[in-house]
């Protein structure tokens, strides 16, 4: 048989501080508000990504309808030329940055031009 004193001892060891409980409740509410804000932001992001995907789908349909194979090949070659130009510009900027740093005494950033 369980004594009444033993049961009272167990409950008395679990006394809680009212300020601690209040702070835990406030923190929990704050965390829930942040979670709601995060969910809303994620939903907005998903909607924007959906719009962007739809835009790309419409653009690809429009390109397929308007142009033939020759136009697509021309666009592809122009894009490739732009990529090559960007790569060359990036290499030049990195080399220029290394030169300026070496002349001014700053330590190098660790960037190297792509070969």
C-alpha positions as CSV (number, residue, x, y, z in Angstrom):
1,X,0.0,0.0,0.0
2,X,1.2,3.5,-0.9
3,X,1.5,5.9,1.9
4,X,0.1,9.4,1.6
5,X,3.4,11.0,2.6
6,X,5.2,9.3,-0.3
7,X,2.8,10.6,-2.8
8,X,3.1,14.1,-1.4
9,X,6.9,13.9,-1.5
10,X,6.8,13.2,-5.3
11,X,4.5,16.1,-6.1
12,X,6.4,18.5,-3.9
13,X,9.7,17.8,-5.7
14,X,8.2,19.0,-9.0
15,X,7.4,22.6,-7.8
16,X,7.7,25.0,-10.7
17,X,8.7,28.6,-10.7
18,X,5.8,30.8,-12.1
19,X,8.2,33.2,-13.8
20,X,9.9,30.2,-15.6
21,X,6.6,28.9,-16.7
22,X,5.5,32.3,-18.0
23,X,8.8,32.7,-19.9
24,X,8.4,29.3,-21.4
25,X,4.9,30.1,-22.6
26,X,6.1,33.4,-24.1
27,X,8.9,31.7,-25.9
28,X,6.6,29.0,-27.2
29,X,4.2,31.7,-28.5
30,X,7.0,33.6,-30.1
31,X,8.3,30.4,-31.7
32,X,4.9,29.7,-33.1
33,X,4.6,33.2,-34.5
34,X,8.0,32.8,-36.2
35,X,6.9,29.4,-37.6
36,X,3.7,31.0,-39.0
37,X,5.7,33.8,-40.6
38,X,8.1,31.3,-42.1
39,X,5.3,29.2,-43.5
40,X,3.8,32.3,-45.1
41,X,7.1,33.3,-46.6
42,X,7.6,29.8,-48.0
43,X,4.1,29.9,-49.5
44,X,4.9,33.2,-51.2
45,X,8.1,31.9,-52.5
46,X,6.4,28.8,-53.9
47,X,3.8,31.0,-55.7
48,X,6.6,33.1,-57.2
49,X,8.5,30.1,-58.3
50,X,5.3,28.7,-59.9
51,X,4.9,32.0,-61.8
52,X,8.5,31.8,-63.0
53,X,8.1,28.3,-64.2
54,X,5.0,29.2,-66.0
55,X,6.8,32.1,-67.6
56,X,9.6,29.8,-68.8
57,X,7.0,27.3,-70.1
58,X,5.2,30.0,-72.1
59,X,8.5,31.3,-73.4
60,X,9.6,27.9,-74.6
61,X,6.2,27.3,-76.3
62,X,6.4,30.7,-77.9
63,X,9.9,30.1,-79.2
64,X,8.8,26.7,-80.6
65,X,5.8,28.3,-82.4
66,X,7.5,31.3,-83.8
67,X,10.9,30.0,-84.7
68,X,12.2,27.0,-86.5
69,X,15.4,25.1,-86.0
70,X,17.6,27.8,-87.6
71,X,16.5,30.5,-85.2
72,X,17.1,28.2,-82.2
73,X,20.6,27.3,-83.5
74,X,21.3,31.0,-84.0
75,X,20.2,31.8,-80.5
76,X,22.2,29.0,-79.1
77,X,25.4,30.1,-80.8
78,X,24.9,33.7,-79.6
79,X,24.4,32.5,-76.1
80,X,27.5,30.4,-76.4
81,X,29.5,33.4,-77.6
82,X,28.2,35.5,-74.6
83,X,29.3,32.7,-72.3
84,X,32.7,32.7,-73.8
85,X,32.9,36.5,-73.5
86,X,31.8,36.4,-69.9
87,X,34.5,33.7,-69.1
88,X,37.2,35.9,-70.8
89,X,36.1,39.0,-68.9
90,X,36.0,37.1,-65.6
91,X,39.6,35.8,-66.2
92,X,40.7,39.3,-67.0
93,X,39.1,40.7,-63.9
94,X,40.7,38.1,-61.7
95,X,44.1,38.7,-63.2
96,X,43.7,42.5,-62.8
97,X,42.6,42.0,-59.1
98,X,45.7,39.8,-58.5
99,X,48.0,42.4,-60.1
100,X,46.5,45.3,-58.1
101,X,46.8,43.3,-54.8
102,X,50.4,42.3,-55.6
103,X,51.4,45.9,-56.3
104,X,49.5,47.4,-53.3
105,X,50.8,44.8,-50.8
106,X,47.4,43.3,-49.9
107,X,47.3,39.5,-49.6
108,X,45.8,37.5,-52.4
109,X,42.2,36.5,-52.3
110,X,42.9,33.0,-53.6
111,X,40.9,33.5,-56.9
112,X,42.5,31.9,-59.9
113,X,41.5,32.3,-63.6
114,X,39.9,29.3,-65.2
115,X,41.9,27.8,-67.9
